[in-house]
Amino acid sequence: MPPLWALTVALVVAVLQPLAMAAATKLVPPAVAAVNVDQPPVPAYPSLTGRTTSGQDISLQALRGQVVLVLVWSTDCPVCLSKMPELRANLAGWHTQGFKIISINTDARPDALRSWESARMTTVPAAQQWPSLWMHTAGFATTLPLDAPKTAGAAHLPGIYVLDREGKLRLHTKGRVPAEVWDTIAELL
């Protein structure tokens, strides 16, 4: 049997070596570390035009002067759905300061979005609602990369784009929505 000191050293090495390696290597969360090799870069001043689910024409150009959060989402994305109350609360709190949300739904069929919209219209106060676009509607056009990207280590939804009052892209995230989104918007308002 090995001496007690040898067992102690082996245990310390087994526990501390992985910790030391982790500390020596900068760890980046998978959502931030995702590498997207097939997506073009997001333009500094993206464009977006389309007709909302309620039939209203909308464009990012018309929203200049507002801070805009563009949400790319799907009704079958649990993270997207879990973030809806947070989005509504921030919209209600900041709408008088020039904050707008536009959502782009990526569902393959419009019936899921219609059902969700119907439920939202009857349960959510008007001050907490925002225009929704379905990306497969005729006339929808954008320079934002919306197709499901081939990423390593991260889901692509929800996608968040934050634009300043001049329409310049200030922040883009994919996957879980970090607090940095709200910090950026607060600074821009």
Phi and psi restraints in degrees (value plus and minus 20) as a CYANA .aco file:
   2 PRO   PHI     -88.7   -48.7
   2 PRO   PSI     134.1   174.1
   3 PRO   PHI     -84.1   -44.1
   3 PRO   PSI     137.4   177.4
   4 LEU   PHI     -79.4   -39.4
   4 LEU   PSI     -57.9   -17.9
   5 TRP   PHI     -84.6   -44.6
   5 TRP   PSI     -54.0   -14.0
   6 ALA   PHI     -89.1   -49.1
   6 ALA   PSI     -60.3   -20.3
   7 LEU   PHI     -84.4   -44.4
   7 LEU   PSI     -59.7   -19.7
   8 THR   PHI     -83.6   -43.6
   8 THR   PSI     -64.8   -24.8
   9 VAL   PHI     -82.8   -42.8
   9 VAL   PSI     -63.4   -23.4
  10 ALA   PHI     -81.8   -41.8
  10 ALA   PSI     -61.6   -21.6
  11 LEU   PHI     -85.5   -45.5
  11 LEU   PSI     -64.2   -24.2
  12 VAL   PHI     -82.5   -42.5
  12 VAL   PSI     -64.6   -24.6
  13 VAL   PHI     -83.1   -43.1
  13 VAL   PSI     -63.2   -23.2
  14 ALA   PHI     -83.0   -43.0
  14 ALA   PSI     -54.6   -14.6
  15 VAL   PHI    -105.7   -65.7
  15 VAL   PSI     -65.6   -25.6
  16 LEU   PHI    -101.2   -61.2
  16 LEU   PSI     -48.2    -8.2
  17 GLN   PHI     -80.7   -40.7
  17 GLN   PSI     -68.1   -28.1
  18 PRO   PHI     -81.9   -41.9
  18 PRO   PSI     -56.7   -16.7
  19 LEU   PHI     -85.9   -45.9
  19 LEU   PSI     -61.2   -21.2
  20 ALA   PHI     -85.2   -45.2
  20 ALA   PSI     -60.1   -20.1
  21 MET   PHI     -84.1   -44.1
  21 MET   PSI     -61.7   -21.7
  22 ALA   PHI     -84.8   -44.8
  22 ALA   PSI     -59.7   -19.7
  23 ALA   PHI     -89.7   -49.7
  23 ALA   PSI     -54.3   -14.3
  24 ALA   PHI     -94.9   -54.9
  24 ALA   PSI     -44.3    -4.3
  25 THR   PHI    -126.7   -86.7
  25 THR   PSI     105.8   145.8
  26 LYS   PHI     -88.4   -48.4
  26 LYS   PSI      97.3   137.3
  27 LEU   PHI    -108.2   -68.2
  27 LEU   PSI     110.3   150.3
  28 VAL   PHI    -137.9   -97.9
  28 VAL   PSI     111.3   151.3
  29 PRO   PHI     -77.8   -37.8
  29 PRO   PSI     125.4   165.4
  30 PRO   PHI     -74.9   -34.9
  30 PRO   PSI     -57.1   -17.1
  31 ALA   PHI     -84.3   -44.3
  31 ALA   PSI     -50.8   -10.8
  32 VAL   PHI    -106.5   -66.5
  32 VAL   PSI     -50.8   -10.8
  33 ALA   PHI    -105.7   -65.7
  33 ALA   PSI     -21.5    18.5
  34 ALA   PHI     -78.4   -38.4
  34 ALA   PSI     116.3   156.3
  35 VAL   PHI    -129.0   -89.0
  35 VAL   PSI     103.0   143.0
  36 ASN   PHI    -132.9   -92.9
  36 ASN   PSI      79.7   119.7
  37 VAL   PHI    -108.0   -68.0
  37 VAL   PSI     -38.4     1.6
  38 ASP   PHI    -121.0   -81.0
  38 ASP   PSI     -25.4    14.6
  39 GLN   PHI    -115.7   -75.7
  39 GLN   PSI     117.5   157.5
  40 PRO   PHI     -91.1   -51.1
  40 PRO   PSI     139.9   179.9
  41 PRO   PHI     -86.0   -46.0
  41 PRO   PSI     132.8   172.8
  42 VAL   PHI     -97.3   -57.3
  42 VAL   PSI     110.7   150.7
  43 PRO   PHI     -86.9   -46.9
  43 PRO   PSI     132.1   172.1
  44 ALA   PHI     -82.7   -42.7
  44 ALA   PSI     -54.7   -14.7
  45 TYR   PHI    -144.0  -104.0
  45 TYR   PSI      61.3   101.3
  46 PRO   PHI     -88.6   -48.6
  46 PRO   PSI     137.2   177.2
  47 SER   PHI    -135.0   -95.0
  47 SER   PSI     134.2   174.2
  48 LEU   PHI    -177.5  -137.5
  48 LEU   PSI     105.3   145.3
  49 THR   PHI    -159.3  -119.3
  49 THR   PSI     128.5   168.5
  50 GLY   PHI     153.5   193.5
  50 GLY   PSI    -197.4  -157.4
  51 ARG   PHI    -133.2   -93.2
  51 ARG   PSI     110.3   150.3
  52 THR   PHI     -90.4   -50.4
  52 THR   PSI     150.1   190.1
  53 THR   PHI     -84.9   -44.9
  53 THR   PSI     -39.0     1.0
  54 SER   PHI    -114.7   -74.7
  54 SER   PSI     -15.8    24.2
  55 GLY   PHI      72.1   112.1
  55 GLY   PSI     -12.2    27.8
  56 GLN   PHI    -108.3   -68.3
  56 GLN   PSI     112.2   152.2
  57 ASP   PHI     -94.1   -54.1
  57 ASP   PSI     120.4   160.4
  58 ILE   PHI    -164.5  -124.5
  58 ILE   PSI     128.0   168.0
  59 SER   PHI    -171.2  -131.2
  59 SER   PSI     132.4   172.4
  60 LEU   PHI     -86.3   -46.3
  60 LEU   PSI     -54.3   -14.3
  61 GLN   PHI     -77.0   -37.0
  61 GLN   PSI     -62.4   -22.4
  62 ALA   PHI     -89.4   -49.4
  62 ALA   PSI     -37.4     2.6
  63 LEU   PHI    -116.4   -76.4
  63 LEU   PSI     -12.2    27.8
  64 ARG   PHI     -77.6   -37.6
  64 ARG   PSI     122.3   162.3
  65 GLY   PHI      77.8   117.8
  65 GLY   PSI     -29.4    10.6
  66 GLN   PHI    -134.6   -94.6
  66 GLN   PSI     134.5   174.5
  67 VAL   PHI    -109.7   -69.7
  67 VAL   PSI     105.3   145.3
  68 VAL   PHI    -140.0  -100.0
  68 VAL   PSI     111.6   151.6
  69 LEU   PHI    -126.5   -86.5
  69 LEU   PSI     101.1   141.1
  70 VAL   PHI    -121.4   -81.4
  70 VAL   PSI     102.2   142.2
  71 LEU   PHI    -126.7   -86.7
  71 LEU   PSI     101.9   141.9
  72 VAL   PHI    -123.0   -83.0
  72 VAL   PSI     103.4   143.4
  73 TRP   PHI    -172.6  -132.6
  73 TRP   PSI     154.7   194.7
  74 SER   PHI    -163.3  -123.3
  74 SER   PSI     129.7   169.7
  75 THR   PHI     -89.6   -49.6
  75 THR   PSI     -35.7     4.3
  76 ASP   PHI    -121.7   -81.7
  76 ASP   PSI      -1.1    38.9
  77 CYS   PHI    -122.8   -82.8
  77 CYS   PSI      86.0   126.0
  78 PRO   PHI     -78.9   -38.9
  78 PRO   PSI     -58.5   -18.5
  79 VAL   PHI     -84.6   -44.6
  79 VAL   PSI     -62.2   -22.2
  80 CYS   PHI     -78.0   -38.0
  80 CYS   PSI     -70.3   -30.3
  81 LEU   PHI     -84.8   -44.8
  81 LEU   PSI     -56.5   -16.5
  82 SER   PHI     -89.5   -49.5
  82 SER   PSI     -41.3    -1.3
  83 LYS   PHI    -108.0   -68.0
  83 LYS   PSI     -31.2     8.8
  84 MET   PHI     -77.7   -37.7
  84 MET   PSI     -65.5   -25.5
  85 PRO   PHI     -80.3   -40.3
  85 PRO   PSI     -59.1   -19.1
  86 GLU   PHI     -85.0   -45.0
  86 GLU   PSI     -62.1   -22.1
  87 LEU   PHI     -82.3   -42.3
  87 LEU   PSI     -65.7   -25.7
  88 ARG   PHI     -81.9   -41.9
  88 ARG   PSI     -62.8   -22.8
  89 ALA   PHI     -83.5   -43.5
  89 ALA   PSI     -62.8   -22.8
  90 ASN   PHI     -89.5   -49.5
  90 ASN   PSI     -56.7   -16.7
  91 LEU   PHI     -82.4   -42.4
  91 LEU   PSI     -65.7   -25.7
  92 ALA   PHI     -81.9   -41.9
  92 ALA   PSI     -58.6   -18.6
  93 GLY   PHI     -94.8   -54.8
  93 GLY   PSI     -49.3    -9.3
  94 TRP   PHI    -133.3   -93.3
  94 TRP   PSI     -22.4    17.6
  95 HIS   PHI     -81.2   -41.2
  95 HIS   PSI     -50.0   -10.0
  96 THR   PHI     -95.8   -55.8
  96 THR   PSI     -31.1     8.9
  97 GLN   PHI    -118.1   -78.1
  97 GLN   PSI     -12.8    27.2
  98 GLY   PHI      70.8   110.8
  98 GLY   PSI      13.5    53.5
  99 PHE   PHI    -124.7   -84.7
  99 PHE   PSI     110.7   150.7
 100 LYS   PHI    -149.1  -109.1
 100 LYS   PSI     130.3   170.3
 101 ILE   PHI    -141.6  -101.6
 101 ILE   PSI     118.2   158.2
 102 ILE   PHI    -146.5  -106.5
 102 ILE   PSI     113.2   153.2
 103 SER   PHI    -132.6   -92.6
 103 SER   PSI     122.8   162.8
 104 ILE   PHI    -137.6   -97.6
 104 ILE   PSI      95.8   135.8
 105 ASN   PHI    -110.0   -70.0
 105 ASN   PSI     115.7   155.7
 106 THR   PHI    -126.9   -86.9
 106 THR   PSI     -11.9    28.1
 107 ASP   PHI     -74.6   -34.6
 107 ASP   PSI     126.3   166.3
 108 ALA   PHI     -89.4   -49.4
 108 ALA   PSI     -51.7   -11.7
 109 ARG   PHI    -142.4  -102.4
 109 ARG   PSI     125.1   165.1
 110 PRO   PHI     -95.8   -55.8
 110 PRO   PSI     -35.4     4.6
 111 ASP   PHI     -84.4   -44.4
 111 ASP   PSI     -55.1   -15.1
 112 ALA   PHI     -85.2   -45.2
 112 ALA   PSI     -62.6   -22.6
 113 LEU   PHI     -86.4   -46.4
 113 LEU   PSI     -61.5   -21.5
 114 ARG   PHI     -79.9   -39.9
 114 ARG   PSI     -62.9   -22.9
 115 SER   PHI     -83.1   -43.1
 115 SER   PSI     -65.0   -25.0
 116 TRP   PHI     -82.8   -42.8
 116 TRP   PSI     -65.4   -25.4
 117 GLU   PHI     -80.6   -40.6
 117 GLU   PSI     -62.4   -22.4
 118 SER   PHI     -80.7   -40.7
 118 SER   PSI     -65.9   -25.9
 119 ALA   PHI     -84.5   -44.5
 119 ALA   PSI     -60.7   -20.7
 120 ARG   PHI     -83.9   -43.9
 120 ARG   PSI     -62.7   -22.7
 121 MET   PHI     -82.9   -42.9
 121 MET   PSI     -50.2   -10.2
 122 THR   PHI    -112.5   -72.5
 122 THR   PSI     -34.6     5.4
 123 THR   PHI    -137.6   -97.6
 123 THR   PSI     -35.9     4.1
 124 VAL   PHI    -130.1   -90.1
 124 VAL   PSI     110.8   150.8
 125 PRO   PHI     -77.7   -37.7
 125 PRO   PSI     128.7   168.7
 126 ALA   PHI     -76.6   -36.6
 126 ALA   PSI     -56.6   -16.6
 127 ALA   PHI     -86.6   -46.6
 127 ALA   PSI     -34.4     5.6
 128 GLN   PHI    -129.5   -89.5
 128 GLN   PSI      -2.2    37.8
 129 GLN   PHI    -128.8   -88.8
 129 GLN   PSI     132.8   172.8
 130 TRP   PHI    -157.4  -117.4
 130 TRP   PSI     142.2   182.2
 131 PRO   PHI     -89.5   -49.5
 131 PRO   PSI     120.6   160.6
 132 SER   PHI    -137.8   -97.8
 132 SER   PSI     117.9   157.9
 133 LEU   PHI    -138.0   -98.0
 133 LEU   PSI     124.3   164.3
 134 TRP   PHI    -123.3   -83.3
 134 TRP   PSI     102.4   142.4
 135 MET   PHI     -84.5   -44.5
 135 MET   PSI     -33.8     6.2
 136 HIS   PHI    -117.8   -77.8
 136 HIS   PSI     -13.5    26.5
 137 THR   PHI     -93.3   -53.3
 137 THR   PSI     121.3   161.3
 138 ALA   PHI     -78.0   -38.0
 138 ALA   PSI     115.6   155.6
 139 GLY   PHI      72.1   112.1
 139 GLY   PSI     -28.5    11.5
 140 PHE   PHI     -93.3   -53.3
 140 PHE   PSI     110.9   150.9
 141 ALA   PHI    -168.3  -128.3
 141 ALA   PSI     120.5   160.5
 142 THR   PHI    -176.7  -136.7
 142 THR   PSI     135.2   175.2
 143 THR   PHI    -118.3   -78.3
 143 THR   PSI     -19.0    21.0
 144 LEU   PHI     -95.0   -55.0
 144 LEU   PSI     117.2   157.2
 145 PRO   PHI     -95.2   -55.2
 145 PRO   PSI      90.2   130.2
 146 LEU   PHI    -129.0   -89.0
 146 LEU   PSI     -39.5     0.5
 147 ASP   PHI     -84.6   -44.6
 147 ASP   PSI     130.1   170.1
 148 ALA   PHI     -79.2   -39.2
 148 ALA   PSI      91.6   131.6
 149 PRO   PHI     -97.2   -57.2
 149 PRO   PSI     140.8   180.8
 150 LYS   PHI    -112.8   -72.8
 150 LYS   PSI      78.8   118.8
 151 THR   PHI    -132.8   -92.8
 151 THR   PSI     138.7   178.7
 152 ALA   PHI    -126.3   -86.3
 152 ALA   PSI      90.4   130.4
 153 GLY   PHI      73.0   113.0
 153 GLY   PSI     -14.9    25.1
 154 ALA   PHI    -170.5  -130.5
 154 ALA   PSI     129.3   169.3
 155 ALA   PHI    -101.1   -61.1
 155 ALA   PSI     136.8   176.8
 156 HIS   PHI    -114.6   -74.6
 156 HIS   PSI     -26.9    13.1
 157 LEU   PHI    -139.6   -99.6
 157 LEU   PSI     126.2   166.2
 158 PRO   PHI     -92.6   -52.6
 158 PRO   PSI     134.3   174.3
 159 GLY   PHI    -123.1   -83.1
 159 GLY   PSI     115.0   155.0
 160 ILE   PHI    -144.6  -104.6
 160 ILE   PSI     110.2   150.2
 161 TYR   PHI    -144.9  -104.9
 161 TYR   PSI     106.4   146.4
 162 VAL   PHI    -132.3   -92.3
 162 VAL   PSI     104.3   144.3
 163 LEU   PHI    -135.6   -95.6
 163 LEU   PSI     120.4   160.4
 164 ASP   PHI    -100.2   -60.2
 164 ASP   PSI    -195.2  -155.2
 165 ARG   PHI     -86.4   -46.4
 165 ARG   PSI     -39.4     0.6
 166 GLU   PHI    -111.6   -71.6
 166 GLU   PSI     -22.9    17.1
 167 GLY   PHI      69.7   109.7
 167 GLY   PSI      -9.9    30.1
 168 LYS   PHI    -104.5   -64.5
 168 LYS   PSI     115.6   155.6
 169 LEU   PHI     -87.5   -47.5
 169 LEU   PSI     104.2   144.2
 170 ARG   PHI    -129.8   -89.8
 170 ARG   PSI     -44.1    -4.1
 171 LEU   PHI    -177.3  -137.3
 171 LEU   PSI     120.5   160.5
 172 HIS   PHI    -159.1  -119.1
 172 HIS   PSI     106.0   146.0
 173 THR   PHI    -152.6  -112.6
 173 THR   PSI     139.2   179.2
 174 LYS   PHI    -152.2  -112.2
 174 LYS   PSI     127.2   167.2
 175 GLY   PHI      64.9   104.9
 175 GLY   PSI    -169.0  -129.0
 176 ARG   PHI     -74.3   -34.3
 176 ARG   PSI     122.6   162.6
 177 VAL   PHI    -107.0   -67.0
 177 VAL   PSI      93.0   133.0
 178 PRO   PHI     -99.1   -59.1
 178 PRO   PSI     140.5   180.5
 179 ALA   PHI     -80.9   -40.9
 179 ALA   PSI     -44.4    -4.4
 180 GLU   PHI     -75.9   -35.9
 180 GLU   PSI     -49.9    -9.9
 181 VAL   PHI     -80.1   -40.1
 181 VAL   PSI     -69.6   -29.6
 182 TRP   PHI     -90.5   -50.5
 182 TRP   PSI     -55.1   -15.1
 183 ASP   PHI     -83.0   -43.0
 183 ASP   PSI     -63.5   -23.5
 184 THR   PHI     -82.5   -42.5
 184 THR   PSI     -66.4   -26.4
 185 ILE   PHI     -81.8   -41.8
 185 ILE   PSI     -64.8   -24.8
 186 ALA   PHI     -78.7   -38.7
 186 ALA   PSI     -59.6   -19.6
 187 GLU   PHI     -87.8   -47.8
 187 GLU   PSI     -53.1   -13.1
 188 LEU   PHI     -99.6   -59.6
 188 LEU   PSI     -42.1    -2.1
